[in-house]
Amino acid sequence: MLRLLPALLCLLPACVLAASQAANQHNDPLHSVMWDVMQHTVLQDQPTVFDSRVVVSLPRQVEDGQRVPVSVDASALGQVEELLLFADYNPLPLALRFRIGSLRPTLAVAMRVNQATPVRAAARTADGVWHVGGQLVDAPGGGCALPTPTRNSTDWATLQGRLYGKLWPQDGRLRARLRIMHPMDTGLVGNTPRFHLNTLQLADGNGAPLASLTLEPPLAESPLFTFELPADTPGPLRINAGDSDGNRYQALLRSLP
């Protein structure tokens, strides 16, 4: 019997973690009937906890579901390896996957929501646990299934792929803001196939990788991103993006004085 005791003790942490996961799956602070589906499809049934240190900020109510501004701040967790942004009731829930690298675990972006829904961010720490925060937004229906305004522009083809941005010092860090002109078609509009930005890489002036993102159709048309970088990041900031048709878009951002 004594020989079995170490083995039993080794199993205890796993049992405690499993109990914690089960409790969280049925204790969603936003009371979404889709939470179990999100935990399975988006987070792949990995260890997950609801955590108020992952702060998701967005309007409580919007009139335009095609462009909902969202900001995420998971810096209170300390070292974060990856961020996910998703909406429970979207037909395509996942908006982006942000592999943070040397950046601060914060992000501002605009996304589509198809109806009233929880919008959540999940931050993965080094121990493999996903820490989830979120907020409810009330929105009209159809944000993911309406034609994008760019499609009505006669010069849309000349705008595609243009990059606008700036890089400036703020609060002891560098802040980067970047917009990439792109229709971000979801494929949910009749006779309009899916066509969206799918990759975004950031590198410093020496070409060293800083961070990378996988982008999905629920991001708003011509998405605008805001990132925070270490103050000593060598410039200029190198931007390399791609879309689902294999097009590549590149730009350099130089710091403002």
C-alpha positions in Angstrom: 0.0 0.0 0.0 2.8 2.4 0.8 4.3 1.8 -2.6 1.1 3.1 -4.3 1.0 6.4 -2.3 3.5 8.4 -4.4 1.6 7.4 -7.6 -1.7 8.6 -6.0 -0.1 11.8 -4.9 1.1 12.4 -8.4 -2.4 12.2 -9.7 -3.9 14.7 -7.3 -2.8 17.9 -9.1 -4.4 16.6 -12.3 -7.6 15.8 -10.5 -7.7 19.2 -8.9 -7.1 20.9 -12.3 -9.8 18.8 -14.0 -12.3 19.8 -11.2 -11.3 23.4 -11.7 -12.0 23.2 -15.5 -15.4 21.6 -15.0 -16.4 24.3 -12.5 -15.4 27.0 -14.9 -17.3 25.5 -17.8 -20.5 25.8 -15.9 -19.7 29.1 -14.2 -19.5 31.5 -17.2 -19.8 35.1 -15.9 -21.5 36.1 -19.1 -24.0 33.2 -19.0 -23.6 32.2 -22.6 -25.1 28.9 -23.8 -22.3 28.8 -26.3 -19.5 28.8 -23.8 -19.0 25.0 -23.8 -18.8 25.1 -27.6 -16.2 27.9 -27.5 -14.1 26.1 -25.0 -14.1 23.0 -27.3 -13.7 24.6 -30.7 -11.7 27.7 -30.0 -9.7 26.7 -26.9 -9.4 23.0 -27.9 -10.5 21.8 -24.4 -7.2 23.1 -22.9 -7.1 24.2 -19.2 -9.2 27.4 -18.9 -10.1 29.8 -16.2 -12.2 32.9 -16.2 -9.9 35.8 -15.1 -10.7 39.4 -14.4 -7.1 40.3 -15.2 -7.9 39.9 -18.9 -9.7 43.1 -19.6 -11.9 43.4 -22.7 -13.2 46.9 -23.4 -15.9 47.7 -26.1 -19.1 49.6 -26.3 -22.1 48.0 -24.5 -24.3 48.8 -27.5 -23.4 49.5 -31.2 -25.5 50.5 -34.2 -23.0 49.1 -36.7 -22.1 45.4 -36.3 -19.6 45.6 -39.1 -17.1 47.7 -37.1 -17.0 47.2 -33.3 -13.9 48.6 -31.6 -12.4 46.2 -29.1 -9.3 46.6 -26.9 -7.7 43.9 -24.8 -5.2 44.3 -22.0 -3.8 41.1 -20.4 -0.7 42.8 -19.0 -1.8 42.1 -15.4 -1.0 38.4 -16.0 2.7 39.1 -16.5 4.2 37.0 -19.3 1.6 36.0 -21.9 2.5 33.9 -24.9 -0.7 34.1 -27.0 -4.0 36.0 -27.3 -7.2 34.9 -29.0 -10.1 37.2 -29.8 -13.5 35.6 -30.5 -17.3 36.2 -30.3 -19.6 33.4 -29.1 -22.5 34.0 -31.4 -20.7 34.8 -34.6 -21.1 32.2 -37.3 -17.2 32.4 -37.5 -16.3 33.0 -33.9 -12.5 33.4 -34.0 -11.3 36.9 -35.1 -7.5 36.6 -34.6 -4.7 34.7 -33.0 -1.9 36.9 -31.6 1.5 35.3 -30.8 2.9 38.1 -28.7 6.6 37.5 -28.8 8.3 40.6 -27.3 5.3 42.9 -27.5 3.1 43.9 -24.5 0.0 41.7 -24.2 -2.4 44.5 -25.3 -4.2 45.0 -28.5 -6.8 47.3 -30.1 -8.7 46.3 -33.2 -12.2 46.5 -34.8 -14.2 43.4 -35.6 -17.6 42.3 -36.8 -20.3 40.9 -34.6 -23.4 39.2 -36.1 -25.8 39.9 -33.2 -25.7 40.5 -29.5 -22.9 38.4 -28.2 -20.2 38.0 -25.6 -16.8 39.1 -27.0 -13.9 37.4 -25.3 -10.2 37.4 -25.2 -8.2 34.4 -24.0 -4.6 34.8 -22.9 -2.3 31.8 -22.7 0.4 31.9 -20.1 3.6 29.8 -20.0 1.9 27.0 -18.0 -0.5 26.4 -20.8 -3.6 27.8 -19.1 -6.0 30.0 -21.0 -7.2 33.0 -19.0 -10.5 34.3 -20.3 -12.1 37.7 -20.0 -15.0 39.3 -21.9 -17.8 41.6 -22.2 -21.3 41.6 -23.7 -22.2 43.8 -26.7 -25.7 44.5 -28.0 -25.6 44.8 -31.8 -28.1 44.6 -34.7 -28.1 41.4 -36.8 -26.1 40.7 -39.8 -22.7 42.3 -39.1 -20.9 39.2 -40.6 -23.2 38.7 -43.5 -23.6 42.2 -45.1 -21.6 43.5 -48.1 -18.7 45.6 -47.1 -18.9 49.3 -47.9 -15.6 49.1 -49.9 -17.4 46.8 -52.4 -19.5 49.9 -53.4 -16.4 52.0 -54.1 -15.4 52.4 -57.8 -11.7 52.7 -56.8 -11.7 49.8 -54.4 -9.1 47.8 -56.5 -6.6 50.7 -56.2 -7.0 50.8 -52.4 -6.5 47.1 -51.7 -3.3 46.5 -49.9 -2.4 50.0 -49.0 -0.9 50.3 -45.5 -1.1 53.4 -43.3 0.4 53.7 -39.9 2.5 55.5 -37.4 5.0 54.7 -34.6 5.5 57.0 -31.7 6.8 56.9 -28.1 4.2 56.9 -25.3 4.3 56.1 -21.6 7.8 54.6 -21.8 7.0 52.3 -24.7 6.5 52.5 -28.5 3.0 52.5 -29.8 2.3 51.3 -33.3 -0.9 51.9 -35.2 -1.5 50.2 -38.5 -4.3 50.0 -41.0 -4.4 47.7 -44.0 -6.9 48.4 -46.7 -8.7 45.2 -47.5 -12.4 44.1 -47.9 -12.1 41.2 -45.5 -15.0 39.3 -47.2 -16.4 36.6 -44.9 -17.8 34.4 -47.6 -21.3 34.7 -46.0 -22.5 37.3 -48.6 -24.1 35.8 -51.7 -21.8 35.7 -54.8 -18.9 37.0 -52.8 -16.3 34.4 -51.9 -14.2 34.5 -48.8 -11.2 36.8 -49.3 -9.4 38.1 -46.2 -6.1 39.0 -44.6 -4.8 35.9 -43.0 -1.2 36.7 -41.7 0.5 39.7 -40.2 4.2 39.7 -39.0 6.0 42.4 -37.2 9.8 42.7 -37.2 12.3 45.2 -36.0 14.6 47.3 -38.1 17.2 44.5 -38.1 14.7 42.0 -39.4 14.3 40.2 -36.0 10.8 38.9 -35.5 8.7 40.6 -32.9 5.2 39.1 -33.1 2.9 37.4 -35.5 -0.9 37.2 -36.0 -3.2 34.8 -37.8 -6.2 36.9 -39.0 -9.7 35.7 -39.7 -12.7 37.1 -41.6 -14.6 38.5 -38.6 -12.1 41.3 -38.4 -13.6 44.6 -39.7 -13.0 45.7 -43.3 -9.6 47.5 -43.6 -8.7 46.5 -40.0 -6.9 49.0 -37.8 -4.5 47.5 -35.2 -2.7 49.1 -32.2 0.3 47.4 -30.6 2.7 48.3 -27.8 6.4 47.6 -28.2 9.5 47.9 -26.0 10.9 51.5 -26.1 14.3 50.2 -27.3 12.9 48.4 -30.3 15.3 49.1 -33.3 13.4 50.9 -36.1 11.9 51.1 -38.5 9.1 48.6 -37.7 8.8 46.1 -40.6 5.2 45.1 -41.5 4.6 42.0 -43.7 1.0 40.9 -44.3 -0.7 38.4 -46.6 -4.2 37.4 -47.6 -6.1 34.3 -48.6 -5.4 34.8 -52.3 -1.6 34.8 -51.8 -1.1 38.6 -52.1 1.7 40.1 -50.0 1.7 43.6 -48.5 4.8 45.2 -46.9 5.5 48.5 -45.2 8.0 50.3 -42.9 6.9 52.4 -40.0 9.4 55.0 -38.6 9.1 56.5 -35.2 7.7 60.0 -34.8 9.8 62.4 -32.7 
